[in-house]
C-alpha cells in the first residue's frame, strides 16, 4: 500500500494532465479559446490552446501529493500560476512584449527573493576560476531565466516540438539527480511529476501514426510556464549544496532552443527589425522550407537536442573542464548561426525570385 501511495503523484500527474485537456477541448471551441490559422502559422484548422492551463493545474495538484516536496515549492506554484494566467491572457487577447517581460521579471524576483533560488556563480566559464556574481546575482538570474522562458516560447511552432524539448530537458535533470552522490527526493519527485504532466499533454500534441495533426496546443500559457519551471530547476540544480551539475551543463541541456532564439533575434536586429517581430526564420521553418514533413522536422530537432543534452551530461560526468565545454558551445553556436543564416538567405532569394517571376507573368498576361 505504501508503494502504491508513492506512485500516486505520478499517476495523477499523467491522468490530470490528459484528463483536463480532454475535458477542456469542447468548452475551448465554444468560448473561442483557439489558435486560428494564418499565413504565418502551419496548421489549417482552429486548434484549442488548453494544454498550458491543463499542465499547470495538473502539476500544482500532483506536487501536493508528494511525500517530500521541493524547496520553496509554494513560491514555485505561485510563479507558475501567475505566468500561466499571463500567458492565457496573451493567448486570448495578445499582450505587447513589455508587459509580458515585466510579469516574467516579477516571477523571477519572487523566485530569487522569496524562493532563494538564484545564480550566485557561473562556474569556471573562461578557465580563470569560479565566477562569483555577488551584486550581479539578481540581474544575471533574471537575464538567464527570461532567456529560457522566451526560448521555449519562441520555439513553440511545430506539433510536439516545445513539449518534446521540455520533456528531454526534464529527463536530463532527473538523470543528473540520479547520478549525483546525494539526491534530494523532493526535487526528484517534482521533476518526475513534470515529466508525466508533459507526457499527458504530448498524447494530444505529438504527431504519431494514429494522429496526423495536434488536437491541442499549449499556447503561450504553456510555453511560458514550462520555460519558467525549467529555468527554476536549471538554476537550483547548478548552484550551492543542491548542485548536481555545473552551470555550463544547463546551457547544453537547453542548447537547441537557446541557439535558435539567439540566432533569430540576432538576424532580426541585423536587418533593423524588432527582435520580437514574427517571421519564419526559426530552424523548424527553415527545414520545412526544404520540403521536409512536420513529423520529420520534429524528429530531427529532437534528435539534435538529445545529442547536445547528452553531450553536456556526459562532459559533466567525465569531468571535462567547464571552460572547454563553454568554448565548444560557442563554436557550435557560431556554426549554427552561419548555417541557418545561409539557409535563410537562400530561401529568401528563392522566394523573391518566384515573386518577381509571378509579377512578370501577370504583367505579360495583362498586356
N, C-alpha and C positions, 0 to 999 in steps of 0.2 A: 504493500500500500504506500509506503514511504517513497519507493522508486517511482510509482505512478505519479505521486504528487510532484516529484522533481521534474517530470516531463510535462506536467500540466501547462506551465507558461509557454513552452514551445508549441504544444498542440494548439493552445488557444491563440497564439500569435498567428499561426497559419490560418486557422478557421475564422478568426475575427477578420483578418485582412481579406480573405477570399469571400467570406460571407457578407461583409459590409459592402464590398464592391458590387456583388450580385444584387443586393437589396437596393443600392443607390442608383443603379443604371436607369431604370424606368423613371423614377422621380426626376433625375437629372435631365432626361429628354423633355419631360413635361415643363420643367422650370427654365429650360434654356441654358443649363449648365453644361455646355457642349463646346467643342472646338470645331468651328466651321471651316470647310475647305477654302483655300485661296490660291492665287498663283504662286505664292512663296511656299505653301505647305504641300506635303506629299500625299495626304490622304484625300479620298474622293467624297466620302460621306461624313456628316456630322458625328463626332465621337464624344461620349461623356467624359468629363475630366474629374472623375471621382476618386482616382487612385490615391492621390496625395492625402486627402482628408481621411480616407479609409485606413491607410497605412499609419497615419499619426494616431488615430483613435485606437487601432489595434496594438500599437507599440505601448501607448500610455496604459491601456488596460492590462496588458500582459506583463509588463515590467513590475506591476504591483503584486503579481502572484509569485515573484521570485522569492526564494527563502533568504537570499542575500542580494541586496540591491547595490548598484554602483555609487561611488562618492557623489554627493550633491545631485542625486537623481531628480529631486524635486525641482531644482533650478533647470535641469536639462529638459524636463517635461514642460515647464512653463515657457521656456525659449522655443521649443519645438512647436508648441501650440500657437504661440504668438506668430511665428514665421509662417506656419501653415495658414492661419487666418489672413495674414497679409497677402500671401500667395493666392489664396482663394479670391480675395477682392481683386487682385491683379488679373486673375483668370476671367472674372465676370465683367469687370469694368475698365481694366487696363490702367496701370499706375505708371507715372513717369519715373525715370531712374533715380532721381534724388530722394523721394520718399521711401523707395524700396531700399536704397543704401542706408538711409537713416534708421530704418527698422532693423536691418541686419546689424548695424553697428550697435544699436541698443541691446539686441540679444547677446552680442559678443561681450559687451560691457557687463551684462548680468553674469555671463559665463566666467569672466575673469574676476570680477569683484565679489559676487555672491557665491559662485561655484568654486573659486580659487583654482580654475583651470586656465593656465596661461603659458605662453612660450617665454621661458626665462633664459633659455640657452639655444643656440643654433648648432651646437656641436663644433667639431673641428672641420668646418667647411672648406677652409683655404690652406690647411696644413700649417697654420700659425698657432694652433692651440684652440682650446674651447672658447667660443664667442659668447660671453655673458651679456644679456641685453640690459639689465639694470633698469634705468629710467625709460628705456625704449620697449619694455615688456608689453605694455598695453597697446601702443600703436602698431608694433610688429605683429602681435596676436590678431588685432583687428584686420590688418592687411592680409595676413595669411588665411584666416578663416573666411573673410569676404571673398578671397580668391577661390577657395574651394567651393563655396556656395555657388558662385556665379559660373564656375567651370562646369558644374553639373547642370546648372540651369541652361547654359548655352549649348551644351552638347545633347540636350534632350530634343532630338529632332528626327528620331528613327525608332520604329517599334522595337522595344526590348533593349535599346542601347543604354540609356541612362540607368535603368533598373539593373541591367546586367553588370554595368561598371560598378554600381553601388554594391551589388552582391559580391562581386570579385574583391573589392576593397575590404569589405567586412570580413570575408573569409580569410584574407591575408592577416588581418588583425587577430582573428581567432587563432590562426596557426602560430603567429608570433607569441601570443599569450601561452599557448600550449608548450612551446619550445622554451619559454622563459624558466629560470630556476624556481621562481616564486610566481604563482598565478593568483590574481585576485578574483575570486569566484563571482563577485558582484558584476565586475566588468565583463567577464567571460559570459555570464548569463545574459546580460543586456545585449551583447553582440550576437549571441545565439538567437535571441528573440528578434533582433533586427533582421537577421538572415531569413527567418521564417516569415516575417512580415513582408519582406521584399519578394520572397518566393510566391506568396499568396497573390501579390499584385502581378507578377510575371505570368501567372496562369492565364491572365486576361490580356496581357500586353505583348507577350513574346510570340512571334510567329512560329508555327510548327506545322507538321503535316495535317493536323486537324483544325488549324486556324490560319487562314491566309492573310488576315489583317487583324490588327489590335482592336479589341472591342471596348477598351477604355484607355485613357491617357492619365498620367499622374498630374499633369498641369504644373504651373509654377508653384502651386501649393506643395506638390510632392518633391520636385527637384530642389527647391529652396530648403525644404525641411531635411531631406536626405543629405544635401551638401553640408548643412549645419551640423547634423549629428555626426557625420564622418569627420568634419573639422574638429569637433569636440574631442572625439576619441583619438584622432591622429595627434592632437596636441597633448592630451592627457597621457597617452602611452609612449610619448617620446621625451617626457620630462620627469625629473625627480625620482622618487622611490618607486613609482609605478611604471617606470620606463621599461619597455620590452624591446625597444628599437632605438636607433639614432634618428634625430630629426630629418636627416637626408633620406632615410628609408621611407619616410612618409611621402616624400616627393615622388619616389619611384612607384609607390602603391597607387597614386592617382596621376601617374605621368601622362597618360593619353588625354584626359580632359583638360589638364593644365596646359599642355603644349598646344592643343587645339585652340583653346581660348586665347592664350597669349599671342599665337601666330595670327589669328583672325583679327584681334584688336590692333595688333601692330600694322597689319596691312591696311586696315581702315584708316588709322591715324596717318599713315604714309600717303594715303590717297586724299587726305584732307577732309575725311568724313568722321562722324561721331563713332567712337569705338563700340557704341551700343546700337548702331544702325543695323537693321535687319537686312540680311543678304543670304547668298548661298555659297559662302566661302568655306564653311566647315568641311572637315575631311570627309564626312559621310556624303555631303553634297557633291564633292569632287569625284568620289568613287562612283556615285550614282550617275554622274555625268559621263563616266567611261562606259556606261551601259550595263553595269552590274545590277543584279536584283537587290531589293531591300534585305532579304534574308542573307544573301552572301556578304553584303557590306557589313551588316551587323556581326556576322560570324568572323569576318576578317578583323574588324576593330576589336572585338572581344578577345580574339586570339592574340593580337598585338599587345593589348593591355595586360593580358595574362603573362606574356613573356616579360614585359617590363617589370611588372609587380613581382614576379617570381625571381627575376634577376636582382631586384632590390633586397628581397628577403634572403636570397642565397648569399649575396655580398655581405649582408649583416651577419649571417651565420658563420661565414668564412673569415670574418673579421678583416675584410678589405678596408684599408684606411678610408675614412669618411671623405677626405678631400679628393681621393681618386674617384669615389662614387659620384661626387658632385660635379667634377670636371667632365666625367664621362656623360653625365646627364646633360650638361651644357653643350657638349659636342653633338649629342644625339638631337637636342633641340635645334641646333644650328642646321643640321642636315634635314631635319623635318621641315623647318621653315623654308629652306631653299627649295626642296622638292615640291611642297604644297604650293608655294608661290609660283613656281614654274608651271605647275599643272593648272592653277587658277588662271594665269596669264594666257596659256594656250587655249583653254576653254573659252575665255572671254573673246580672244581673237576669232575663234571659230564661230561663236555666236554673232559677233559683229559682222563677219563675212556673210553669214546666212541672212542677216537682217538687210545688209546692203544689196545682196542679190535679189531679195524679195522686193525691195523698193524699185530696183531697176526693172524687174519683170512687170511690176504694177504700172510703172511709167510707160513701158512699151505697150502694154495692153490698152492703156488709156489713149495712147497716140494712134 
